[in-house]
Amino acid sequence: MAVVNFSNTILPAVTGYDISGEVVAVGKAIKDLKVGDEAFGFLSMNSSGGGGAFQQYSVADADRIVKKPQGLSHTDASTLGIGFLSAMDGLRQVKINSSTSIFVPGGSGGVGHFIIQVARILGAGQIITSASKEEGINILKELYKIKDVINHATENVVDRVLELTGGQGADIVFDTTYLESSYAKSTLTVKRGGSWLILNRRILDKDSQAMKNVEQRGANLIQADVSRYTLGPEKAQVKSFFQESLVQGAKWVEEGKLKPYVNKIIKLEEVESALEQLTQGKAGFGKVVAEISPN
């Protein structure tokens, strides 16, 4: 998302979308928030107008933020932005019940670790995921109690998913990796007539092997893309989707049902280095949070 300026942001601009902090000023028409309130949420993808989370003060659209409950820390609240909302957007487009099997390639990532938890909360009967590092595999098994974790560095992912689903494939496959190599494999693990979800269809080549696999298996191709609520045709739903999802996420965290995993808390001056590690796939399990002082 940082490589392609799809929101037509006027550069230079501050990046970052997920926030949690104190309200220091409000517009005249704002009724739900006041100065001094603690709030969290998601900034505009076009940060030309003063947005961007990696700075001491940011301008937010009131439709995309909500009051932070006292029982929710700023650290946890700050993780419930684009990663959590992407998980919610994808899973609300499919039906999940106790007979549903779901496979999540990249379950140790910032989006993936939310998907496996929300799927469980919604009642999925079988959750399968994958990771390649022992640390991530252990966290998925021990903290999140995921029984079926595939080591995609040492195991054949397609064979293992088919084995775990009795040769049928998973009802839902939610691939969060952005990798064509993963797409080509994960599309072979979806049940015929099932649903294959990705985070951004724009990066998928229509002539790719993944698209051929989707067509051959008669699978539904579903896109989880929160930008359509801010930049696309579904702007009318922006307030209801963002605020309802943020409130629900906060409630789940307070109830202990949802556990954001923060592997590192950094300072503002460390953000550039952290983003570089992210692009290199070295960010680690879950989320990295930048703690920024207003002074």
C-alpha positions as CSV (number, residue, x, y, z in Angstrom):
1,M,0.0,0.0,0.0
2,A,3.0,2.3,0.6
3,V,4.5,1.4,-2.8
4,V,1.5,2.4,-5.0
5,N,-0.2,5.8,-4.4
6,F,-3.7,4.5,-5.1
7,S,-5.4,7.2,-3.1
8,N,-3.8,10.0,-5.1
9,T,-2.3,11.5,-1.9
10,I,-0.5,14.8,-2.6
11,L,3.1,14.1,-1.8
12,P,5.1,14.5,0.4
13,A,2.7,13.2,3.1
14,V,2.7,11.4,6.4
15,T,1.8,7.8,6.3
16,G,0.1,5.5,8.7
17,Y,-3.7,4.8,9.2
18,D,-4.3,3.2,12.6
19,I,-4.5,5.5,15.6
20,S,-5.5,5.7,19.3
21,G,-5.1,8.9,21.3
22,E,-6.8,12.0,22.9
23,V,-9.1,14.4,21.1
24,V,-7.6,17.9,21.2
25,A,-10.0,19.6,18.8
26,V,-13.3,18.9,17.0
27,G,-15.2,20.4,14.1
28,K,-18.4,22.4,14.7
29,A,-20.6,19.6,13.4
30,I,-19.2,16.9,15.5
31,K,-21.5,15.6,18.3
32,D,-20.2,12.2,19.3
33,L,-16.8,13.3,20.4
34,K,-15.4,16.2,22.5
35,V,-12.1,17.6,23.5
36,G,-10.5,15.3,26.1
37,D,-12.2,12.1,24.9
38,E,-9.9,9.2,24.2
39,A,-10.7,7.8,20.7
40,F,-9.3,5.2,18.3
41,G,-9.9,4.1,14.7
42,F,-8.7,4.5,11.1
43,L,-7.5,7.6,9.3
44,S,-8.2,8.6,5.7
45,M,-6.2,6.7,3.1
46,N,-5.6,10.1,1.5
47,S,-3.5,11.9,4.1
48,S,-3.1,15.1,2.1
49,G,-5.4,17.0,4.5
50,G,-3.4,16.5,7.7
51,G,-3.9,12.8,8.1
52,G,-1.2,10.2,8.7
53,A,-0.7,8.4,12.0
54,F,3.1,8.8,12.3
55,Q,3.1,12.3,13.8
56,Q,2.1,13.9,17.0
57,Y,-1.2,15.3,15.8
58,S,-3.4,14.0,13.0
59,V,-6.7,15.0,11.4
60,A,-9.3,12.2,11.4
61,D,-12.7,11.8,9.8
62,A,-15.3,11.4,12.7
63,D,-17.0,8.6,10.8
64,R,-14.0,6.4,11.1
65,I,-13.2,6.8,14.8
66,V,-15.0,6.0,18.0
67,K,-14.6,6.6,21.8
68,K,-12.1,4.2,23.4
69,P,-13.5,2.3,26.3
70,Q,-11.6,2.7,29.6
71,G,-10.9,-1.0,29.7
72,L,-9.1,-0.9,26.4
73,S,-5.4,0.2,26.3
74,H,-4.2,2.6,23.7
75,T,-1.8,-0.1,22.6
76,D,-4.5,-2.6,21.9
77,A,-6.8,0.0,20.5
78,S,-4.2,1.1,18.0
79,T,-4.1,-2.4,16.5
80,L,-7.8,-2.4,15.6
81,G,-7.3,-0.4,12.4
82,I,-6.8,-1.7,8.8
83,G,-5.7,-5.2,9.8
84,F,-8.7,-5.9,12.0
85,L,-11.1,-4.1,9.7
86,S,-9.9,-6.1,6.7
87,A,-10.5,-9.3,8.6
88,M,-14.0,-8.1,9.5
89,D,-14.8,-6.9,5.9
90,G,-13.8,-10.3,4.4
91,L,-15.5,-12.5,6.9
92,R,-18.8,-10.6,6.8
93,Q,-19.1,-11.5,3.2
94,V,-19.2,-15.3,3.8
95,K,-21.4,-17.6,5.9
96,I,-19.7,-19.2,8.9
97,N,-21.1,-21.8,11.3
98,S,-20.0,-24.9,13.2
99,S,-19.6,-26.9,10.0
100,T,-17.4,-24.3,8.3
101,S,-13.7,-25.0,7.6
102,I,-11.4,-22.1,6.9
103,F,-7.8,-22.0,5.8
104,V,-5.8,-18.8,6.5
105,P,-2.3,-18.7,4.8
106,G,-0.2,-16.3,6.8
107,G,-2.0,-16.6,10.1
108,S,0.9,-15.0,12.0
109,G,0.6,-11.7,10.2
110,G,-1.1,-8.5,11.2
111,V,-4.3,-9.4,9.3
112,G,-4.1,-13.1,9.6
113,H,-3.9,-13.3,13.3
114,F,-7.2,-11.3,13.5
115,I,-8.9,-13.5,10.9
116,I,-8.3,-16.8,12.8
117,Q,-9.7,-15.2,16.0
118,V,-12.7,-13.6,14.4
119,A,-13.5,-16.8,12.5
120,R,-13.5,-18.7,15.9
121,I,-15.7,-16.0,17.5
122,L,-18.1,-16.4,14.6
123,G,-18.3,-20.1,15.2
124,A,-16.1,-21.7,12.5
125,G,-15.8,-25.5,13.1
126,Q,-12.3,-26.0,11.8
127,I,-9.5,-23.4,11.5
128,I,-6.3,-24.2,9.6
129,T,-3.5,-21.8,9.2
130,S,0.2,-21.7,8.2
131,A,3.4,-20.1,9.2
132,S,7.1,-20.7,8.6
133,K,8.9,-19.7,11.8
134,E,8.8,-21.7,15.0
135,E,8.0,-18.7,17.0
136,G,4.9,-18.0,15.0
137,I,3.8,-21.6,14.9
138,N,4.2,-21.8,18.7
139,I,2.2,-18.6,19.3
140,L,-0.6,-19.8,17.0
141,K,-0.8,-23.1,18.8
142,E,-0.3,-22.0,22.4
143,L,-1.8,-18.5,22.6
144,Y,-4.5,-18.8,20.0
145,K,-5.2,-22.6,20.4
146,I,-5.1,-23.4,16.7
147,K,-4.6,-27.1,16.4
148,D,-3.9,-27.3,12.7
149,V,-0.9,-25.1,11.9
150,I,1.1,-26.0,8.8
151,N,4.8,-25.1,8.5
152,H,4.8,-23.9,4.8
153,A,8.6,-24.0,4.8
154,T,8.8,-27.7,5.4
155,E,5.3,-29.1,4.5
156,N,3.3,-29.3,1.3
157,V,0.5,-26.9,2.1
158,V,-1.9,-28.1,-0.6
159,D,-1.6,-31.7,0.5
160,R,-1.9,-30.9,4.2
161,V,-5.0,-28.8,3.8
162,L,-6.7,-31.5,1.7
163,E,-5.7,-34.1,4.2
164,L,-7.1,-32.1,7.1
165,T,-10.4,-31.5,5.2
166,G,-10.9,-35.1,4.1
167,G,-9.8,-34.4,0.5
168,Q,-12.5,-31.7,0.0
169,G,-10.6,-28.5,0.6
170,A,-11.6,-25.7,2.9
171,D,-15.0,-24.0,2.6
172,I,-13.3,-20.6,3.0
173,V,-9.7,-19.7,2.1
174,F,-8.6,-16.2,3.2
175,D,-5.1,-15.5,1.7
176,T,-3.5,-12.5,3.3
177,T,0.0,-12.8,1.8
178,Y,-0.2,-10.6,-1.3
179,L,2.0,-13.2,-2.9
180,E,1.3,-14.7,-6.4
181,S,3.2,-17.9,-5.3
182,S,0.9,-18.3,-2.3
183,Y,-2.2,-17.6,-4.4
184,A,-1.3,-20.3,-6.9
185,K,-1.2,-22.8,-4.0
186,S,-4.1,-21.5,-1.8
187,T,-6.6,-21.6,-4.7
188,L,-6.0,-25.3,-4.9
189,T,-7.0,-25.7,-1.2
190,V,-10.5,-24.2,-1.6
191,K,-13.4,-26.6,-1.7
192,R,-15.2,-26.7,-5.1
193,G,-17.9,-24.0,-4.9
194,G,-16.2,-22.5,-1.9
195,S,-14.9,-19.0,-1.3
196,W,-11.4,-17.7,-1.9
197,L,-10.7,-14.3,-0.3
198,I,-7.8,-11.9,-0.8
199,L,-7.0,-8.5,0.5
200,N,-6.6,-6.6,-2.8
201,R,-7.8,-7.8,-6.1
202,R,-6.0,-5.0,-8.0
203,I,-2.7,-6.8,-7.6
204,L,-4.0,-10.1,-9.1
205,D,-3.2,-10.8,-12.7
206,K,-6.4,-12.0,-14.5
207,D,-4.3,-14.5,-16.5
208,S,-2.5,-15.9,-13.4
209,Q,-2.6,-19.5,-12.4
210,A,-4.5,-18.5,-9.3
211,M,-7.4,-17.1,-11.4
212,K,-7.4,-20.2,-13.5
213,N,-7.6,-22.4,-10.4
214,V,-10.5,-20.3,-9.0
215,E,-12.4,-20.7,-12.3
216,Q,-11.7,-24.4,-12.5
217,R,-12.9,-25.0,-8.9
218,G,-16.0,-22.9,-9.4
219,A,-15.0,-20.8,-6.3
220,N,-16.3,-17.4,-5.4
221,L,-13.6,-14.7,-5.6
222,I,-14.1,-12.2,-2.7
223,Q,-12.2,-9.1,-2.0
224,A,-11.6,-7.7,1.4
225,D,-10.7,-4.1,0.7
226,V,-11.5,-1.4,3.2
227,S,-10.5,1.3,0.7
228,R,-13.8,0.8,-1.1
229,Y,-15.6,2.4,1.8
230,T,-13.4,5.5,1.6
231,L,-12.3,5.7,-2.0
232,G,-14.8,3.5,-3.8
233,P,-18.5,3.1,-4.5
234,E,-19.5,2.0,-1.0
235,K,-18.8,5.4,0.8
236,A,-22.3,5.5,2.1
237,Q,-21.5,2.5,4.4
238,V,-18.3,4.0,5.8
239,K,-19.7,5.1,9.1
240,S,-21.7,2.0,9.8
241,F,-19.0,-0.4,8.8
242,F,-16.1,1.3,10.5
243,Q,-17.8,2.3,13.7
244,E,-19.7,-0.9,14.2
245,S,-16.6,-3.0,13.6
246,L,-14.4,-0.9,15.9
247,V,-17.0,-1.0,18.7
248,Q,-17.3,-4.8,18.3
249,G,-13.6,-5.3,18.2
250,A,-13.1,-3.2,21.4
251,K,-15.9,-5.3,23.1
252,W,-14.2,-8.6,22.1
253,V,-10.9,-7.4,23.5
254,E,-12.4,-6.4,26.8
255,E,-14.2,-9.7,27.0
256,G,-10.9,-11.6,26.3
257,K,-12.2,-13.1,23.1
258,L,-9.9,-11.1,20.8
259,K,-6.2,-10.8,21.6
260,P,-4.2,-8.5,19.4
261,Y,-0.6,-9.6,19.4
262,V,1.9,-6.7,19.7
263,N,5.4,-8.0,19.1
264,K,7.1,-4.6,19.5
265,I,6.4,-1.1,20.7
266,I,8.7,1.5,19.0
267,K,9.3,5.3,19.0
268,L,8.5,7.7,16.2
269,E,12.1,7.9,15.1
270,E,12.1,4.1,14.7
271,V,9.2,4.0,12.3
272,E,11.2,4.2,9.1
273,S,13.3,1.2,10.1
274,A,10.3,-0.7,11.2
275,L,8.5,-0.1,7.8
276,E,11.7,-1.3,6.0
277,Q,11.6,-4.5,8.1
278,L,7.9,-4.9,7.2
279,T,8.6,-4.7,3.5
280,Q,11.4,-7.3,3.9
281,G,9.1,-9.7,5.8
282,K,11.0,-9.3,9.0
283,A,8.3,-7.5,11.1
284,G,7.6,-10.6,13.2
285,F,4.3,-12.0,14.5
286,G,1.3,-9.7,14.7
287,K,1.5,-6.0,15.0
288,V,4.1,-3.3,15.6
289,V,2.9,-0.2,17.5
290,A,4.5,3.2,17.4
291,E,4.1,5.1,20.7
292,I,4.3,8.8,20.0
293,S,4.5,11.6,22.6
294,P,2.5,14.8,21.8
295,N,5.5,16.9,22.8
